[in-house]
Amino acid sequence: MDPEFATELGNFTPPEGQSFSAYRVRYEDGHLFRYALTLHNEGPLPVTITSIGEPECGGCTFPLVLERSSVAPAGGKYQYDRERATPFDGFVIQPGAFRYVVIETRFDHCESYSADTAVTYLSIPVGYRTAFVDHDVQLPMPYSLEVPFHGPECPGGLQTAA
């Protein structure tokens, strides 16, 4: 998690599902924000990861716009090293194995949100292939990212609530 923009709110255990950590992310128009997660193959077959993050979306107005994703080495002492991660180009995760993925986003579209609102990210889109079948899923992240909007962070001003 990028400590320049993210503040941990604590760990939470919902009535159903996995425990998670929550972060509040300070919006800073045009700046880059990075976060990371680990993809783990718990199945019996190799999985080819074909995409991570939102694809180019012409009309979308999400506050975190995907710039690029990168992948840390498959093993060894650098398997969680963001600095040694290489640009995403698809990769295979063998059964029982994992890969550390870094997502780099840019803060954008502030003007699309009203003051005192927020967008919360709980999952990330991932494309993968098993055998010869392609899948697109929303994988739950081990944390939530809340991006609140108050007013001063938006250079053009926020929309006013109707």
N, C-alpha and C positions, 0 to 999 in steps of 0.2 A: 504494500500500500504506500502511496506517495505521501510521506509525512508533511510535506509543504501544504497540502490541501485537505488531507483527511484527518478527522478526529475520531478516535474510537469512543463509542457510546456505551460499550459493555457487551457481555455475552448473554444470550437469551435462549431459553428452551421453550418452544411452542408446545401446545397440547398434543400436536401430532407432528411428526417429522423430526429432522435433525436439529441439533443446537447450532447456533450461528452467532457470529459477532456482527455488530452493527456499526457503521461509520457514517458520519456526516461529512459531506464533501463540500468545501467552500468553492463556489463558482467564481472563476476568474476568466472573463471573456477572452477567448483566443489562446489561452495558455494550454500546455499539455498536462495531462494527468495519467499516471500509470498505476495499474494494479495487476496482480498476478493470481494464478490459481494452479492447482495440480489436477491433471486429468489422469484418472486411474482406470485401467481396463480390468473389471471384475468378472468378465465373461470367459468362456472357454476358447474363443477364437481370436486371432489377431484382428485389430481394428485399425483402419486407415483413416486418420483425421484429415478431412478435405477442406474444411473452412472453420474459422473461429471468429466470432463477432459479427456484427451487422454488416451485410454486404452494402455496397453503394446504394443509397436510397435517395433518389432525386427530390422527392417532396417531403421527406421526413424532417422533423424539427426536434429531434432528441437533443438534450443538453450535452451528452457525451457522444461525440462523433468519432467513430473508429478511424484512426490514422494508420496503424499497423499493429501486427502481432508478431511476436518472436518466440522462439522455443529454446530452452536451455538444453545442454547436452544430455544424452539419454542415460548416463550413469557417471559414476566416479565422483570425485570431490567437487565438481562444478555443476552438478545436476540441479542446484537451486541458485545458480549465479546469474543474476540479471545481466551483468556486464558481458558474459560469454554467450548469451542467447543470440541465435542467428535468425534472420528474417524467416517468417513462416513460409513453408513451401510444401505443405502436406508431410505427414510422417505416419509411421506404423507404431502402434503400441501393442506389444505382445501380451498374452494373458498374464495377469498378475503384475504387470509393469505399470509405470506411470511416467508422465512428462510434466515439467513445470513450464507454464506458458505465461508470457508477459503481454498484457494488452495496453496499448498506448492510445489514448483518446485526446481529443481537443474539445475544450469548452466552446459551445456555439449555440445559437438560436435563443438567446436569452429573451429577446423581444417577443417570443412566442408564448411566454408564460406570464401569468398575473402575479402581482406582488403577494407575498405570504402564501405561496403554494410551493410544492416540492415534487420532484420526480424520484421514485425509488426503484433501484435496479436490484432484482432478486435472482436473475438467471442470465445466462449468456447463450446466444445461438451457436450451435456446433453442428457442422456437417460431418458425417462419417460414413464409411463403407465397411460392411462385413460381407465376406465372400464376394458376390456380385450385386449386392443390394445397397443402394444409397439411402441414407436417412438424414433428415434435418430435425433437430430437437432443440428445446430450450433446457439446458442443463442448469439445475439449481447451483448457485454459488455458495461457498461456505460462509458468506457474509452478505449483508445488504449494504448498498450504497445509496444514501439519501442526498439529493442535490436540492437544497432549498433556494428559493428566490425571495429577496427582500426589497430590492430596488437599486441601491448604489452600485451593485456589481454589474449592472447592465448599462453599457455606454449610451445606448439610444433610449433608455428608459423602458420600464416594463409596461405591459398592457394594464389598463385598469379593469377591475372586475366589473361586469355589467350588473 
